[in-house]
């Protein structure tokens, strides 16, 4: 994201996003799935399932461990410093999206649309990641 939207959380996310995406790509190759137009995993008949490599998953999870722990710990410390509950924090963050505040930011309508598209794609990819990693997901038994 652009500098106008930097925060410690965004900087922390940057430390583990690539590894998380690599894990997702690996699992999608193991399962021989691809993303449909909405980003949901579907079987890909052009792919051959890769053999599952336990050590590869462990290596990726090890790379995620420290940055994820630091991120969660840091977020919790910020929350405690502000003396906010999770709902208070959510309300505070949603307040950033107040239309008057967005207009006052001076961003062009095109820039706002670009940011909206980027956020939507990110959220969809996070949902797909969580969906792919869920052991009750039907693609694990396919």
ChimeraX attribute file (.defattr): number of C-alpha atoms within 10 A of each C-alpha:
attribute: neighborCount
match mode: 1-to-1
recipient: residues
	/A:1	9
	/A:2	6
	/A:3	6
	/A:4	8
	/A:5	8
	/A:6	10
	/A:7	9
	/A:8	12
	/A:9	12
	/A:10	12
	/A:11	11
	/A:12	17
	/A:13	13
	/A:14	12
	/A:15	17
	/A:16	18
	/A:17	14
	/A:18	12
	/A:19	16
	/A:20	17
	/A:21	14
	/A:22	13
	/A:23	20
	/A:24	19
	/A:25	16
	/A:26	18
	/A:27	20
	/A:28	24
	/A:29	18
	/A:30	17
	/A:31	24
	/A:32	20
	/A:33	22
	/A:34	18
	/A:35	14
	/A:36	11
	/A:37	7
	/A:38	10
	/A:39	15
	/A:40	16
	/A:41	19
	/A:42	14
	/A:43	15
	/A:44	16
	/A:45	10
	/A:46	9
	/A:47	14
	/A:48	12
	/A:49	15
	/A:50	13
	/A:51	9
	/A:52	13
	/A:53	11
	/A:54	8
	/A:55	9
	/A:56	12
	/A:57	14
	/A:58	11
	/A:59	12
	/A:60	15
	/A:61	15
	/A:62	12
	/A:63	15
	/A:64	18
	/A:65	13
	/A:66	13
	/A:67	17
	/A:68	17
	/A:69	11
	/A:70	13
	/A:71	20
	/A:72	14
	/A:73	12
	/A:74	15
	/A:75	15
	/A:76	15
	/A:77	12
	/A:78	14
	/A:79	15
	/A:80	11
	/A:81	9
	/A:82	11
	/A:83	11
	/A:84	14
	/A:85	12
	/A:86	11
	/A:87	9
	/A:88	13
	/A:89	15
	/A:90	11
	/A:91	11
	/A:92	12
	/A:93	11
	/A:94	10
	/A:95	11
	/A:96	11
	/A:97	11
	/A:98	11
	/A:99	10
	/A:100	9
	/A:101	11
	/A:102	14
	/A:103	13
	/A:104	9
	/A:105	10
	/A:106	10
	/A:107	12
	/A:108	11
	/A:109	11
	/A:110	9
	/A:111	11
	/A:112	14
	/A:113	12
	/A:114	12
	/A:115	15
	/A:116	12
	/A:117	12
	/A:118	13
	/A:119	13
	/A:120	12
	/A:121	14
	/A:122	12
	/A:123	12
	/A:124	15
	/A:125	18
	/A:126	16
	/A:127	14
	/A:128	18
	/A:129	21
	/A:130	12
	/A:131	16
	/A:132	22
	/A:133	15
	/A:134	12
	/A:135	10
	/A:136	10
	/A:137	12
	/A:138	10
	/A:139	17
	/A:140	12
	/A:141	8
	/A:142	8
